[in-house]
Amino acid sequence: MKNRFQSGEEERYHRQREHMGAEQLFNRGIRSEHVLAAMREVPRHRFVPPEDRPLAYADGPLPIGKGQTISQPYVVAAMTEAVDPAPGKRILEVGTGSGYQAAVLAATGAEVYSIERIPELAASARKVLESLGYAVHLSVGDGTLGWAGAAPFDGILVTAAPKELPPSFAEQLVEGGRLVIPVGALDQTLYRYVKLPDGELRAEALFSVRFVPLRKGE
């Protein structure tokens, strides 16, 4: 009975992911096939508190503790598509949180490095990621410094908003690399930056967002 219940429950979550992919993502402009496949693959319900699992595939963010949230599925998909992960690419995520965004990046075949400021969240994310078989390099530290020891990266995805860009992000990108990051205090905009041959970043505003602030220090 237990195994049948579990398989039935997982089948229900699978149907919810398929519906999420069609209604929340494709119908709102997400077109990357490998991003859509990753979003359909990764079990978002495993990254939220048990009491919130009935809402795991709803069109909105959910609390994960420590004043942090797991982002709305559309925002996760849009940021993933903007940073353009793929097999052979090295992606840095700043702000591991629940681990869900890192799992989606890993599901595209990219090599993922992720930094979390809050040790308890990092430990929880590591446990879930390992249980699901997603190989993510995870570290506890100051995300504003990037990950110099693993740089350079083909892409950097930041899940918290600074008032202005930390210089480490541009320094740790390859030429042509992408930085996807929300910027601002109260009025935040999600930007995609591309590193030019002269080392400068070319900015493209994507859409308005609301993220927690990017904080310095552990």
MDTraj code that builds the backbone (N, CA, C; nanometers):
import mdtraj as md
import numpy as np

residues = "MET LYS ASN ARG PHE GLN SER GLY GLU GLU GLU ARG TYR HIS ARG GLN ARG GLU HIS MET GLY ALA GLU GLN LEU PHE ASN ARG GLY ILE ARG SER GLU HIS VAL LEU ALA ALA MET ARG GLU VAL PRO ARG HIS ARG PHE VAL PRO PRO GLU ASP ARG PRO LEU ALA TYR ALA ASP GLY PRO LEU PRO ILE GLY LYS GLY GLN THR ILE SER GLN PRO TYR VAL VAL ALA ALA MET THR GLU ALA VAL ASP PRO ALA PRO GLY LYS ARG ILE LEU GLU VAL GLY THR GLY SER GLY TYR GLN ALA ALA VAL LEU ALA ALA THR GLY ALA GLU VAL TYR SER ILE GLU ARG ILE PRO GLU LEU ALA ALA SER ALA ARG LYS VAL LEU GLU SER LEU GLY TYR ALA VAL HIS LEU SER VAL GLY ASP GLY THR LEU GLY TRP ALA GLY ALA ALA PRO PHE ASP GLY ILE LEU VAL THR ALA ALA PRO LYS GLU LEU PRO PRO SER PHE ALA GLU GLN LEU VAL GLU GLY GLY ARG LEU VAL ILE PRO VAL GLY ALA LEU ASP GLN THR LEU TYR ARG TYR VAL LYS LEU PRO ASP GLY GLU LEU ARG ALA GLU ALA LEU PHE SER VAL ARG PHE VAL PRO LEU ARG LYS GLY GLU".split()
xyz = np.array([
    [0.0830, -0.1205, 0.0000],
    [0.0000, 0.0000, 0.0000],
    [0.0859, 0.1247, 0.0000],
    [0.1936, 0.1239, 0.0789],
    [0.2783, 0.2419, 0.0874],
    [0.3424, 0.2728, -0.0469],
    [0.3957, 0.1680, -0.1150],
    [0.4605, 0.1905, -0.2429],
    [0.3626, 0.2403, -0.3478],
    [0.2389, 0.1829, -0.3470],
    [0.1387, 0.2278, -0.4419],
    [0.1004, 0.3720, -0.4160],
    [0.0885, 0.4102, -0.2869],
    [0.0547, 0.5485, -0.2521],
    [0.1651, 0.6420, -0.2995],
    [0.2897, 0.6029, -0.2761],
    [0.4004, 0.6891, -0.3145],
    [0.4072, 0.7051, -0.4654],
    [0.3879, 0.5948, -0.5403],
    [0.3943, 0.6050, -0.6854],
    [0.2794, 0.6897, -0.7376],
    [0.1608, 0.6763, -0.6763],
    [0.0468, 0.7585, -0.7162],
    [0.0703, 0.9052, -0.6861],
    [0.1326, 0.9332, -0.5727],
    [0.1630, 1.0706, -0.5362],
    [0.2636, 1.1309, -0.6326],
    [0.3669, 1.0538, -0.6671],
    [0.4670, 1.1038, -0.7601],
    [0.4072, 1.1250, -0.8989],
    [0.3146, 1.0400, -0.9376],
    [0.2479, 1.0569, -1.0669],
    [0.1662, 1.1868, -1.0680],
    [0.1031, 1.2175, -0.9552],
    [0.0271, 1.3424, -0.9450],
    [0.1197, 1.4623, -0.9585],
    [0.2353, 1.4571, -0.8899],
    [0.3310, 1.5672, -0.9017],
    [0.3838, 1.5785, -1.0450],
    [0.4034, 1.4643, -1.1113],
    [0.4496, 1.4659, -1.2499],
    [0.3486, 1.5380, -1.3395],
    [0.2198, 1.5083, -1.3198],
    [0.1169, 1.5757, -1.3998],
    [0.1165, 1.7257, -1.3713],
    [0.1389, 1.7628, -1.2456],
    [0.1431, 1.9047, -1.2112],
    [0.2617, 1.9735, -1.2784],
    [0.3759, 1.9044, -1.2880],
    [0.4910, 1.9631, -1.3569],
    [0.4619, 1.9808, -1.5055],
    [0.3959, 1.8825, -1.5668],
    [0.3616, 1.8943, -1.7080],
    [0.2683, 2.0136, -1.7298],
    [0.1717, 2.0291, -1.6416],
    [0.0791, 2.1420, -1.6527],
    [0.1533, 2.2735, -1.6315],
    [0.2420, 2.2772, -1.5341],
    [0.3230, 2.3966, -1.5090],
    [0.4027, 2.4341, -1.6336],
    [0.4658, 2.3331, -1.6971],
    [0.5461, 2.3598, -1.8156],
    [0.4650, 2.4198, -1.9287],
    [0.3426, 2.3720, -1.9458],
    [0.2589, 2.4215, -2.0553],
    [0.1966, 2.5567, -2.0232],
    [0.1340, 2.5679, -1.9056],
    [0.0542, 2.6864, -1.8744],
    [0.1380, 2.8028, -1.8216],
    [0.2313, 2.7750, -1.7308],
    [0.3064, 2.8828, -1.6673],
    [0.4307, 2.9225, -1.7470],
    [0.4860, 2.8290, -1.8231],
    [0.6151, 2.8536, -1.8864],
    [0.6018, 2.8738, -2.0379],
    [0.5627, 2.7723, -2.1109],
    [0.5543, 2.7838, -2.2564],
    [0.4570, 2.8937, -2.2977],
    [0.3410, 2.8985, -2.2347],
    [0.2410, 2.9989, -2.2726],
    [0.2823, 3.1408, -2.2363],
    [0.3879, 3.1534, -2.1538],
    [0.4369, 3.2864, -2.1167],
    [0.5702, 3.3181, -2.1830],
    [0.6085, 3.2374, -2.2820],
    [0.7209, 3.2754, -2.3650],
    [0.8493, 3.1977, -2.3473],
    [0.8534, 3.1003, -2.2545],
    [0.9741, 3.0182, -2.2407],
    [0.9786, 2.9216, -2.3587],
    [1.0857, 2.9291, -2.4367],
    [1.0935, 2.8505, -2.5598],
    [1.2101, 2.7518, -2.5628],
    [1.3078, 2.7656, -2.4759],
    [1.4219, 2.6746, -2.4760],
    [1.3765, 2.5335, -2.4398],
    [1.3989, 2.4399, -2.5311],
    [1.3537, 2.3029, -2.5073],
    [1.4254, 2.2396, -2.3893],
    [1.5569, 2.2683, -2.3743],
    [1.6271, 2.2035, -2.2641],
    [1.5902, 2.2660, -2.1298],
    [1.5497, 2.3937, -2.1286],
    [1.5008, 2.4543, -2.0042],
    [1.3639, 2.3970, -1.9679],
    [1.2763, 2.3871, -2.0657],
    [1.1444, 2.3294, -2.0397],
    [1.1566, 2.1848, -1.9914],
    [1.2478, 2.1091, -2.0523],
    [1.2683, 1.9702, -2.0101],
    [1.3192, 1.9641, -1.8672],
    [1.4112, 2.0539, -1.8312],
    [1.4636, 2.0559, -1.6946],
    [1.3550, 2.0908, -1.5946],
    [1.2700, 2.1864, -1.6292],
    [1.1624, 2.2262, -1.5390],
    [1.0605, 2.1138, -1.5209],
    [1.0400, 2.0346, -1.6252],
    [0.9491, 1.9202, -1.6129],
    [1.0127, 1.8056, -1.5351],
    [1.1456, 1.8008, -1.5360],
    [1.2161, 1.6909, -1.4693],
    [1.2310, 1.7122, -1.3186],
    [1.2722, 1.8302, -1.2771],
    [1.3113, 1.8526, -1.1372],
    [1.1881, 1.8570, -1.0475],
    [1.1829, 1.7742, -0.9435],
    [1.0666, 1.7692, -0.8536],
    [1.0668, 1.8856, -0.7546],
    [1.0036, 1.9953, -0.7908],
    [1.0040, 2.1158, -0.7071],
    [0.9489, 2.0887, -0.5674],
    [0.8571, 1.9940, -0.5556],
    [0.7966, 1.9656, -0.4259],
    [0.8974, 1.9145, -0.3244],
    [1.0102, 1.8602, -0.3729],
    [1.1127, 1.8108, -0.2815],
    [1.1945, 1.9248, -0.2192],
    [1.1822, 2.0452, -0.2724],
    [1.2620, 2.1582, -0.2260],
    [1.1843, 2.2556, -0.1381],
    [1.0590, 2.2234, -0.1078],
    [0.9780, 2.3102, -0.0226],
    [0.9406, 2.2353, 0.1054],
    [0.9053, 2.3070, 0.2123],
    [0.8626, 2.2396, 0.3354],
    [0.7425, 2.1485, 0.3101],
    [0.7330, 2.0365, 0.3813],
    [0.6238, 1.9420, 0.3574],
    [0.4849, 2.0042, 0.3589],
    [0.4643, 2.1015, 0.4472],
    [0.3307, 2.1616, 0.4567],
    [0.2951, 2.2445, 0.3335],
    [0.3961, 2.2826, 0.2543],
    [0.3703, 2.3633, 0.1350],
    [0.3720, 2.2820, 0.0064],
    [0.3899, 2.1511, 0.0152],
    [0.3995, 2.0705, -0.1060],
    [0.2743, 2.0744, -0.1933],
    [0.1531, 2.0888, -0.1362],
    [0.0360, 2.1025, -0.2242],
    [0.0427, 2.2256, -0.3146],
    [0.1251, 2.3252, -0.2785],
    [0.1390, 2.4477, -0.3576],
    [0.2683, 2.4497, -0.4388],
    [0.3409, 2.3382, -0.4423],
    [0.4747, 2.3369, -0.5013],
    [0.4758, 2.3808, -0.6474],
    [0.3696, 2.3530, -0.7221],
    [0.3691, 2.3849, -0.8645],
    [0.2743, 2.4990, -0.8975],
    [0.2344, 2.5737, -0.7941],
    [0.1521, 2.6931, -0.8150],
    [0.2390, 2.8050, -0.8713],
    [0.1741, 2.9046, -0.9288],
    [0.2428, 3.0140, -0.9963],
    [0.2816, 3.1232, -0.8972],
    [0.3759, 3.0908, -0.8084],
    [0.4199, 3.1894, -0.7103],
    [0.5352, 3.1376, -0.6271],
    [0.6023, 3.2275, -0.5521],
    [0.7113, 3.1870, -0.4631],
    [0.6563, 3.1230, -0.3362],
    [0.7438, 3.0522, -0.2629],
    [0.7056, 2.9907, -0.1359],
    [0.8180, 3.0125, -0.0347],
    [0.7840, 3.0256, 0.0946],
    [0.8876, 3.0419, 0.1967],
    [0.9637, 2.9121, 0.2196],
    [1.0951, 2.9247, 0.2481],
    [1.1772, 2.8067, 0.2769],
    [1.2486, 2.8211, 0.4114],
    [1.2158, 2.9262, 0.4880],
    [1.2788, 2.9486, 0.6171],
    [1.3930, 3.0486, 0.6082],
    [1.4336, 3.0987, 0.7254],
    [1.5445, 3.1947, 0.7350],
    [1.5175, 3.3218, 0.6556],
    [1.3880, 3.3550, 0.6382],
    [1.3522, 3.4749, 0.5652],
    [1.3733, 3.4668, 0.4152],
    [1.3932, 3.3451, 0.3617],
    [1.4206, 3.3250, 0.2199],
    [1.3026, 3.2553, 0.1522],
    [1.3028, 3.2591, 0.0191],
    [1.1945, 3.1978, -0.0570],
    [1.2506, 3.1143, -0.1717],
    [1.1677, 3.0243, -0.2223],
    [1.1937, 2.9559, -0.3488],
    [1.1175, 3.0347, -0.4537],
    [1.1846, 3.0714, -0.5617],
    [1.1261, 3.1624, -0.6597],
    [1.0107, 3.0976, -0.7357],
    [0.9243, 3.1823, -0.7888],
    [0.8158, 3.1435, -0.8773],
    [0.8719, 3.0615, -0.9943],
    [0.8060, 2.9532, -1.0335],
    [0.8587, 2.8703, -1.1424],
    [0.8909, 2.9484, -1.2692],
    [0.8056, 3.0415, -1.3077],
    [0.8327, 3.1187, -1.4293],
    [0.9633, 3.1963, -1.4178],
    [0.9890, 3.2557, -1.3010],
    [1.1121, 3.3326, -1.2822],
    [1.2337, 3.2413, -1.2902],
    [1.2248, 3.1227, -1.2290],
    [1.3347, 3.0255, -1.2375],
    [1.3617, 2.9895, -1.3831],
    [1.2566, 2.9595, -1.4579],
    [1.2726, 2.9211, -1.5979],
    [1.3290, 3.0359, -1.6811],
    [1.2783, 3.1577, -1.6597],
    [1.3231, 3.2733, -1.7369],
    [1.4694, 3.3053, -1.7083],
    [1.5103, 3.2957, -1.5808],
    [1.6503, 3.3215, -1.5472],
    [1.7404, 3.2124, -1.6044],
    [1.6938, 3.0885, -1.6012],
    [1.7715, 2.9783, -1.6578],
    [1.7887, 2.9968, -1.8080],
    [1.6806, 3.0306, -1.8764],
    [1.6876, 3.0533, -2.0202],
    [1.7814, 3.1699, -2.0524],
    [1.7781, 3.2739, -1.9695],
    [1.8607, 3.3927, -1.9950],
    [2.0093, 3.3650, -1.9786],
    [2.0452, 3.2763, -1.8832],
    [2.1882, 3.2472, -1.8618],
    [2.2390, 3.1415, -1.9596],
    [2.1464, 3.0702, -2.0238],
    [2.1759, 2.9769, -2.1331],
    [2.2721, 2.8652, -2.0924],
    [2.2350, 2.7821, -1.9951],
    [2.3208, 2.6692, -1.9569],
    [2.3128, 2.5574, -2.0597],
    [2.4163, 2.4755, -2.0637],
    [2.4195, 2.3629, -2.1571],
    [2.5334, 2.2708, -2.1151],
    [2.5336, 2.1461, -2.1623],
    [2.6449, 2.0558, -2.1319],
    [2.7785, 2.1189, -2.1709],
    [2.8750, 2.1082, -2.0804],
    [3.0060, 2.1656, -2.1055],
    [3.0234, 2.3064, -2.0535],
    [2.9125, 2.3743, -2.0194],
    [2.9213, 2.5097, -1.9654],
    [2.9327, 2.5053, -1.8131],
    [3.0045, 2.6025, -1.7593],
    [3.0216, 2.6156, -1.6150],
    [2.9404, 2.7361, -1.5678],
    [2.8471, 2.7092, -1.4766],
    [2.7560, 2.8138, -1.4297],
    [2.7729, 2.8320, -1.2793],
    [2.7867, 2.9574, -1.2370],
    [2.7885, 2.9909, -1.0951],
    [2.6528, 3.0456, -1.0550],
    [2.5953, 2.9880, -0.9506],
    [2.4737, 3.0424, -0.8906],
    [2.5101, 3.1061, -0.7574],
    [2.4667, 3.2294, -0.7369],
    [2.4879, 3.2982, -0.6104],
    [2.3544, 3.3038, -0.5366],
    [2.3466, 3.2312, -0.4241],
    [2.2231, 3.2220, -0.3468],
    [2.1543, 3.0887, -0.3680],
    [2.2090, 2.9830, -0.3081],
    [2.1560, 2.8477, -0.3285],
    [2.0120, 2.8348, -0.2803],
    [1.9835, 2.8927, -0.1623],
    [1.8491, 2.8825, -0.1067],
    [1.8071, 2.7388, -0.0878],
    [1.6956, 2.7016, -0.1490],
    [1.6434, 2.5649, -0.1368],
    [1.7244, 2.4642, -0.2169],
    [1.7957, 2.5121, -0.3180],
    [1.8672, 2.4225, -0.4101],
    [1.7930, 2.3978, -0.5395],
    [1.6706, 2.4493, -0.5513],
    [1.5885, 2.4201, -0.6697],
    [1.6484, 2.4789, -0.7968],
    [1.6888, 2.6066, -0.7930],
    [1.7479, 2.6661, -0.9126],
    [1.8745, 2.5924, -0.9535],
    [1.9562, 2.5536, -0.8568],
    [2.0775, 2.4779, -0.8877],
    [2.0434, 2.3454, -0.9543],
    [1.9377, 2.2791, -0.9072],
    [1.8961, 2.1520, -0.9667],
    [1.8511, 2.1699, -1.1108],
    [1.7769, 2.2770, -1.1378],
    [1.7309, 2.3040, -1.2745],
    [1.8505, 2.3290, -1.3661],
    [1.9467, 2.4073, -1.3191],
    [2.0682, 2.4304, -1.3971],
    [2.1415, 2.2988, -1.4238],
    [2.1551, 2.2156, -1.3205],
    [2.2246, 2.0879, -1.3358],
    [2.1503, 1.9953, -1.4322],
    [2.0178, 2.0031, -1.4323],
    [1.9377, 1.9172, -1.5196],
    [1.9565, 1.9506, -1.6670],
    [2.0092, 2.0687, -1.6980],
    [2.0393, 2.1033, -1.8371],
    [2.1713, 2.0432, -1.8825],
    [2.2473, 1.9857, -1.7897],
    [2.3761, 1.9275, -1.8225],
    [2.4944, 2.0158, -1.7907],
    [2.4685, 2.1383, -1.7415],
    [2.5770, 2.2296, -1.7067],
    [2.6475, 2.1829, -1.5801],
    [2.7739, 2.2256, -1.5635],
    [2.8459, 2.2035, -1.4384],
    [2.8156, 2.3227, -1.3477],
    [2.7558, 2.2961, -1.2326],
    [2.7004, 2.4029, -1.1498],
    [2.7800, 2.4202, -1.0211],
    [2.8144, 2.5448, -0.9926],
    [2.8742, 2.5864, -0.8665],
    [2.7738, 2.6787, -0.7985],
    [2.7519, 2.6584, -0.6692],
    [2.6503, 2.7374, -0.6007],
    [2.6999, 2.7797, -0.4622],
    [2.6771, 2.9064, -0.4284],
    [2.7200, 2.9629, -0.3006],
    [2.5976, 3.0054, -0.2206],
    [2.5957, 2.9696, -0.0915],
    [2.4883, 3.0105, -0.0012],
    [2.5478, 3.0756, 0.1234],
    [2.4912, 3.1861, 0.1649],
    [2.5388, 3.2601, 0.2811],
    [2.4967, 3.1964, 0.4129],
    [2.3803, 3.1277, 0.4138],
    [2.3212, 3.0755, 0.5375],
    [2.3519, 2.9261, 0.5488],
    [2.4332, 2.8845, 0.6473],
    [2.4762, 2.7442, 0.6554],
    [2.3608, 2.6447, 0.6611],
    [2.2541, 2.6758, 0.7351],
    [2.1431, 2.5820, 0.7481],
    [2.0754, 2.5558, 0.6136],
    [2.0589, 2.6606, 0.5335],
    [1.9988, 2.6414, 0.4013],
    [2.0913, 2.5617, 0.3107],
    [2.2210, 2.5898, 0.3180],
    [2.3177, 2.5156, 0.2370],
    [2.3140, 2.3670, 0.2711],
    [2.3066, 2.3347, 0.3996],
    [2.3044, 2.1947, 0.4418],
    [2.1780, 2.1247, 0.3930],
    [2.0644, 2.1932, 0.4040],
    [1.9385, 2.1351, 0.3584],
    [1.9394, 2.1148, 0.2076],
    [1.9870, 2.2152, 0.1336],
    [1.9929, 2.2043, -0.0125],
    [2.0843, 2.0914, -0.0551],
    [2.2002, 2.0798, 0.0100],
    [2.2944, 1.9729, -0.0244],
    [2.2288, 1.8356, -0.0075],
    [2.1550, 1.8182, 0.1007],
    [2.0911, 1.6896, 0.1289],
    [1.9908, 1.6537, 0.0194],
    [1.9083, 1.7499, -0.0204],
    [1.8071, 1.7220, -0.1225],
    [1.8730, 1.6975, -0.2581],
    [1.9690, 1.7821, -0.2934],
    [2.0368, 1.7663, -0.4220],
    [2.1039, 1.6296, -0.4325],
    [2.1724, 1.5887, -0.3266],
    [2.2391, 1.4587, -0.3292],
    [2.1389, 1.3452, -0.3372],
    [2.0265, 1.3573, -0.2664],
    [1.9260, 1.2505, -0.2681],
    [1.8641, 1.2332, -0.4065],
    [1.8624, 1.3415, -0.4848],
    [1.8045, 1.3363, -0.6190],
    [1.9094, 1.3093, -0.7268],
    [2.0363, 1.3053, -0.6877],
    [2.1415, 1.2727, -0.7827],
    [2.1927, 1.3890, -0.8656],
    [2.1686, 1.5130, -0.8202],
    [2.2199, 1.6291, -0.8922],
    [2.3570, 1.6668, -0.8358],
    [2.4585, 1.6614, -0.9213],
    [2.5953, 1.6908, -0.8787],
    [2.6188, 1.8409, -0.8870],
    [2.6133, 1.9080, -0.7724],
    [2.6333, 2.0521, -0.7646],
    [2.7473, 2.0801, -0.6675],
    [2.8433, 2.1605, -0.7082],
    [2.9490, 2.2053, -0.6177],
    [2.8902, 2.3147, -0.5292],
    [2.8808, 2.2892, -0.3992],
    [2.8109, 2.3815, -0.3099],
    [2.9060, 2.4307, -0.2017],
    [2.9033, 2.5612, -0.1759],
    [2.9913, 2.6210, -0.0762],
    [2.9131, 2.7218, 0.0078],
    [2.9529, 2.7369, 0.1341],
    [2.8974, 2.8394, 0.2213],
    [2.9937, 2.9573, 0.2226],
    [2.9445, 3.0758, 0.1936],
    [3.0338, 3.1908, 0.1913],
    [2.9653, 3.3162, 0.1436],
    [3.0458, 3.4168, 0.1185],
    [2.9996, 3.5484, 0.0749],
    [2.9830, 3.5468, -0.0766],
    [2.8588, 3.5431, -0.1209],
    [2.8321, 3.5343, -0.2638],
    [2.8749, 3.6560, -0.3423],
    [2.8864, 3.7719, -0.2761],
    [2.9274, 3.8918, -0.3483],
    [3.0705, 3.8807, -0.3999],
    [3.1469, 3.7866, -0.3456],
    [3.2851, 3.7665, -0.3887],
    [3.2952, 3.6674, -0.5043],
    [3.1826, 3.6071, -0.5416],
    [3.1867, 3.5037, -0.6437],
    [3.2598, 3.3805, -0.5931],
    [3.3197, 3.3045, -0.6852],
    [3.3947, 3.1833, -0.6501],
    [3.5233, 3.1846, -0.7312],
    [3.6202, 3.2627, -0.6846],
    [3.7424, 3.2871, -0.7611],
    [3.8180, 3.1580, -0.7907],
    [3.8166, 3.0639, -0.6970],
    [3.8916, 2.9411, -0.7147],
    [3.8397, 2.8518, -0.8253],
    [3.7135, 2.8719, -0.8662],
    [3.6546, 2.7905, -0.9725],
    [3.6349, 2.8693, -1.1014],
    [3.6608, 2.9994, -1.0984],
    [3.6418, 3.0851, -1.2151],
    [3.7457, 3.0507, -1.3232],
    [3.7173, 3.0859, -1.4508],
    [3.6044, 3.1674, -1.4969],
    [3.4813, 3.0820, -1.5269],
    [3.3674, 3.1519, -1.5374],
    [3.2401, 3.0859, -1.5622],
    [3.1808, 3.1329, -1.6948],
    [3.1060, 3.0425, -1.7579],
    [3.0325, 3.0792, -1.8798],
    [2.9076, 3.1594, -1.8473],
    [2.8580, 3.1428, -1.7264],
    [2.7399, 3.2172, -1.6842],
    [2.7357, 3.2300, -1.5334],
    [2.6771, 3.3392, -1.4869],
    [2.6549, 3.3609, -1.3437],
    [2.5087, 3.4000, -1.3258],
    [2.4413, 3.3315, -1.2367],
    [2.3002, 3.3570, -1.2082],
    [2.2890, 3.3921, -1.0606],
    [2.2314, 3.5074, -1.0306],
    [2.2252, 3.5575, -0.8932],
    [2.0787, 3.5659, -0.8500],
    [2.0468, 3.5055, -0.7350],
    [1.9079, 3.4980, -0.6899],
    [1.8796, 3.5908, -0.5727],
    [1.9546, 3.6994, -0.5639],
    [1.9296, 3.8049, -0.4659],
    [1.9745, 3.9352, -0.5301],
    [1.9186, 4.0466, -0.4833],
    [1.9357, 4.1723, -0.5551],
    [2.0322, 4.2675, -0.4860],
    [2.1440, 4.3029, -0.5512],
    [2.2297, 4.4100, -0.5004],
    [2.1772, 4.5449, -0.5495],
    [2.2193, 4.6516, -0.4818],
    [2.1865, 4.7850, -0.5316],
    [2.2728, 4.8200, -0.6512],
    [2.3945, 4.7650, -0.6559],
    [2.4825, 4.7810, -0.7707],
    [2.5654, 4.6547, -0.7854],
    [2.6213, 4.6319, -0.9032],
    [2.6899, 4.5064, -0.9309],
    [2.8215, 4.4948, -0.8552],
    [2.8441, 4.3835, -0.7832],
    [2.9775, 4.3571, -0.7289],
    [3.0766, 4.3351, -0.8427],
    [3.1969, 4.3905, -0.8373],
    [3.2934, 4.3767, -0.9474],
    [3.3380, 4.2333, -0.9728],
    [3.3281, 4.1483, -0.8718],
    [3.3754, 4.0109, -0.8880],
    [3.3003, 3.9363, -0.9978],
    [3.1736, 3.9703, -1.0198],
    [3.0953, 3.8963, -1.1182],
    [3.1506, 3.9157, -1.2590],
    [3.1764, 4.0395, -1.2981],
    [3.2330, 4.0647, -1.4311],
    [3.3714, 4.0028, -1.4429],
    [3.4500, 4.0115, -1.3370],
    [3.5861, 3.9582, -1.3391],
    [3.5881, 3.8074, -1.3599],
    [3.4857, 3.7367, -1.3102],
    [3.4863, 3.5905, -1.3138],
    [3.4091, 3.5311, -1.4315],
    [3.3651, 3.6169, -1.5248],
    [3.2981, 3.5708, -1.6463],
    [3.3979, 3.5571, -1.7610],
    [3.3765, 3.4578, -1.8457],
    [3.4528, 3.4493, -1.9691],
    [3.4021, 3.5561, -2.0661],
    [3.4815, 3.5866, -2.1672],
    [3.4341, 3.6771, -2.2719],
    [3.3124, 3.6149, -2.3397],
    [3.2063, 3.6924, -2.3517],
    [3.0818, 3.6418, -2.4076],
    [2.9919, 3.5763, -2.3047],
    [3.0417, 3.5638, -2.1804],
    [2.9623, 3.5034, -2.0739],
    [2.8450, 3.5905, -2.0325],
    [2.7474, 3.5280, -1.9705],
    [2.6242, 3.5976, -1.9318],
    [2.6114, 3.6061, -1.7796],
    [2.5702, 3.7222, -1.7343],
    [2.5365, 3.7447, -1.5940],
    [2.3887, 3.7793, -1.5868],
    [2.3105, 3.6991, -1.5147],
    [2.1671, 3.7231, -1.4983],
    [2.1430, 3.7563, -1.3522],
    [2.0902, 3.8770, -1.3262],
    [2.0860, 3.9261, -1.1888],
    [1.9766, 4.0312, -1.1716],
    [1.9026, 4.0261, -1.0593],
    [1.8110, 4.1362, -1.0278],
    [1.8901, 4.2489, -0.9624],
    [1.8590, 4.3723, -0.9973],
    [1.9302, 4.4873, -0.9427],
    [1.8290, 4.5894, -0.8922],
    [1.8569, 4.6445, -0.7724],
    [1.7715, 4.7493, -0.7174],
    [1.7334, 4.7210, -0.5740],
    [1.6768, 4.8211, -0.5100],
    [1.6320, 4.8077, -0.3715],
    [1.4836, 4.7727, -0.3712],
    [1.3962, 4.8720, -0.3770],
    [1.2525, 4.8452, -0.3792],
    [1.2046, 4.8143, -0.5203],
    [1.2448, 4.8954, -0.6175],
    [1.2078, 4.8724, -0.7567],
    [1.3215, 4.7957, -0.8230],
    [1.3017, 4.6669, -0.8418],
    [1.4068, 4.5804, -0.8952],
    [1.3775, 4.5423, -1.0408],
    [1.4829, 4.5312, -1.1176],
    [1.4739, 4.4862, -1.2563],
    [1.5693, 4.3704, -1.2763],
    [1.5233, 4.2680, -1.3461],
    [1.6104, 4.1570, -1.3821],
    [1.6863, 4.1950, -1.5084],
    [1.8203, 4.1841, -1.5020],
    [1.9058, 4.2172, -1.6149],
    [1.9813, 4.0940, -1.6633],
    [2.0076, 4.0938, -1.7948],
    [2.1044, 4.0016, -1.8519],
    [2.2202, 4.0859, -1.9052],
    [2.3400, 4.0579, -1.8535],
    [2.4605, 4.1258, -1.8998],
    [2.5438, 4.0272, -1.9805],
    [2.6077, 4.0779, -2.0847],
    [2.7008, 3.9975, -2.1647],
    [2.8369, 4.0643, -2.1578],
    [2.9405, 3.9845, -2.1287],
    [3.0755, 4.0404, -2.1181],
    [3.1361, 4.0589, -2.2563],
    [3.1762, 4.1820, -2.2852],
    [3.2329, 4.2188, -2.4139],
    [3.3845, 4.1942, -2.4164],
    [3.4468, 4.1964, -2.5351],
    [3.5916, 4.1722, -2.5434],
    [3.6757, 4.2689, -2.4613],
    [3.6266, 4.3924, -2.4404],
    [3.7032, 4.4892, -2.3612],
    [3.6812, 4.4743, -2.2111],
    [3.6039, 4.3726, -2.1721],
    [3.5787, 4.3483, -2.0308],
    [3.4563, 4.4170, -1.9753],
    [3.3962, 4.5065, -2.0524],
    [3.2745, 4.5745, -2.0079],
    [3.1528, 4.4824, -2.0211],
    [3.0457, 4.5201, -1.9526],
    [2.9224, 4.4431, -1.9573],
    [2.8148, 4.5191, -2.0350],
    [2.7550, 4.4530, -2.1317],
    [2.6421, 4.5115, -2.2046],
    [2.5131, 4.4658, -2.1383],
    [2.4274, 4.5594, -2.0984],
    [2.3078, 4.5289, -2.0187],
    [2.1830, 4.5212, -2.1051],
    [2.0957, 4.4281, -2.0682],
    [1.9624, 4.4179, -2.1279],
    [1.8612, 4.3967, -2.0156],
    [1.7678, 4.4908, -2.0014],
    [1.6632, 4.4777, -1.8995],
    [1.5592, 4.3763, -1.9463],
    [1.5225, 4.2830, -1.8581],
    [1.4276, 4.1780, -1.8939],
    [1.2870, 4.2080, -1.8410],
    [1.2691, 4.2125, -1.7092],
    [1.1381, 4.2437, -1.6519],
    [1.1537, 4.2767, -1.5038],
    [1.0482, 4.3320, -1.4457],
    [1.0490, 4.3677, -1.3038],
    [1.0369, 4.2429, -1.2177],
    [1.1079, 4.2428, -1.1047],
    [1.1083, 4.1273, -1.0142],
    [1.1104, 4.1767, -0.8702],
    [1.1007, 4.0826, -0.7776],
    [1.1139, 4.1135, -0.6355],
    [1.1932, 4.0007, -0.5687],
    [1.3173, 4.0306, -0.5297],
    [1.4038, 3.9339, -0.4647],
    [1.4501, 3.9893, -0.3297],
    [1.4991, 3.9004, -0.2447],
    [1.5609, 3.9439, -0.1199],
    [1.6923, 4.0144, -0.1535],
    [1.7420, 4.1029, -0.0648],
    [1.8674, 4.1738, -0.0932],
    [1.9864, 4.0783, -0.0959],
    [2.0856, 4.1102, -0.1792],
    [2.2122, 4.0388, -0.1788],
    [2.2989, 4.0965, -0.0674],
    [2.3338, 4.0139, 0.0298],
    [2.4068, 4.0605, 0.1465],
    [2.5509, 4.0120, 0.1438],
    [2.6403, 4.0949, 0.1953],
    [2.7808, 4.0577, 0.2065],
    [2.8025, 3.9759, 0.3325],
    [2.9097, 3.8971, 0.3339],
    [2.9488, 3.8236, 0.4545],
    [2.8766, 3.6928, 0.4686],
    [2.9286, 3.6082, 0.5576],
    [2.8670, 3.4770, 0.5869],
    [2.7602, 3.4929, 0.6940],
])
top = md.Topology()
chain = top.add_chain()
for i, resn in enumerate(residues, 1):
    res = top.add_residue(resn, chain, resSeq=i)
    for name in ("N", "CA", "C"):
        top.add_atom(name, md.element.get_by_symbol(name[0]), res)
traj = md.Trajectory(xyz[None], top)
